[in-house]
Amino acid sequence: MLDVGTGSGVLAIVAAKLGAPFVSAIDVDPDAIENARENIVRNNVGQIVEAHVRDLTQPGVPAADLVTANLTGTLLARHAAELSAAVKPGGSLIVSGFTVDEKPLVLDAFDGTFALTESAEEEGWWAFILTKP
């Protein structure tokens, strides 16, 4: 699994606790990675989760079966190509953290590359599960 824009590392930690064999958590913010690393240690998942300062737009990000990205709709749309490249064929991309106004932008950004498998809303915030053929 790859967690893009990991922030505090919560999605990476939950994935490890739910059985993911390996999770790579990346973020461009060194402070976020420091916080994520502290949380990884606190939750005893250091043998499964690695956190690194890394920009998704830099070459060499390995593809994963599952990619999560809890980002704004604008960032999701801007980095749709890089996120798509990070998902292995047959894999899934879970995007979240966008508003109802950003839904069309996000859907358009991934149209033709992914199939929308599921969507959910909570208190005005949206998430999609997208599957790559």
N, C-alpha and C positions, 0 to 999 in steps of 0.2 A: 504494500500500500504506500501511496505517496500523499502526504498532506501538504498542500500548497498554501502558503500564507498562514502557517500554523499558529502564530500568535502565542498564546499560553500553552499550546500543545494539547488542549483538551480532546480534540478529535483523534489525534494520534494515540493518546493514552487510552481512550475508550476503545479504539480499534484493537490495541494490544490486549486489553482486558477481555474483549469479546473473542479473542482467539487468533488475531492476525499473527502470522509467523514472523513478519518483519515489517517495520514501518519507518519510512524516511520522512522526516518532518523538515520542511524548508520554509524560510522566510528571508526577506531582504533586510529586515531590521535586526541588528545585533542584540539590542535590548530584549526583543521578543524571544530570540533564540536562547539568551541567558535565562529568561523566565521559564521557557519551555523545558530547558535542561533541569532546572530546579524542580519543576513539577514532575518530570519523568523520574527523577530520583525519589521524590516523595511518594510516588505511586508504585515504586518497585518494578518498573518496566524497562529499566535501562538495558537489559539483555535483548529487548525486542525493538525499542524505539531509539533511533539516532536523529539528532537535531543539528542542522547545519545552516549557516548563513549562505544562502544561494538565491540567485535570481533565475526564475523560470525561463527567461529569455536567453540565458547563456546556454551554449551547446553542451550536450553530454548529460542532460537530466535523463536518468533511466526510466523506461516505460514501466508501468505497473498495471496489475489487474484491476485495482481500485484506486481512483484518485479522488480526493476531496478538496474543495476550494470554497471556503466561506469568505467571500469577497463581495464588494459592491457590484451591482449590475454593470457599471461602466468598466470596471477592471476585468470582470468575466468576459465581456464582449471584446475588450481590447486584446486579451490574451487567449482568445478562443483557439487559435491555431496551435499555440504552445501547449495548452491544456489537452487538446485533441492528440497531439503527438505524444503526450505523456501516458496515454491510455492504450494498453495493448488491445489488439483485435479481440472482440468478444468481451472486453472489460467494461467497467462502468465508471462514470463520472458523476459524483454527487456535488452539485453546486448549490450554495445557499448564501443568505445574507443580503438579498435584494428585495426591493419593494414591489408592490403591484404595478407601479408605473414603469419599473424596469423589466418586468416580465417579457414584454414583446422584444425588447433589445436582446435579452439573454436567449430567448427562443430562436430569434433570427440568427444570432451568432453561431449557434450550434446546429442549425437546420442543414440537413444534407449529410452531416457527418455522424450524427447520433440520432437514435430514436428516443423519444420521451417515454420513459417507462412508468414514472410516477411523479406526482407533484403534491406538495403539502404547503399549508399556510398556517402560521401562528402569529396572532397579534400584528398582522400587517407585513410580516416577513415571510418570504417564499423560499422554497427549496425544490429542486428537480433531481430526479435520478434519471440519468441519460445512459443508454447502452450503445456501445460501438459495435457495428456489425463485423 
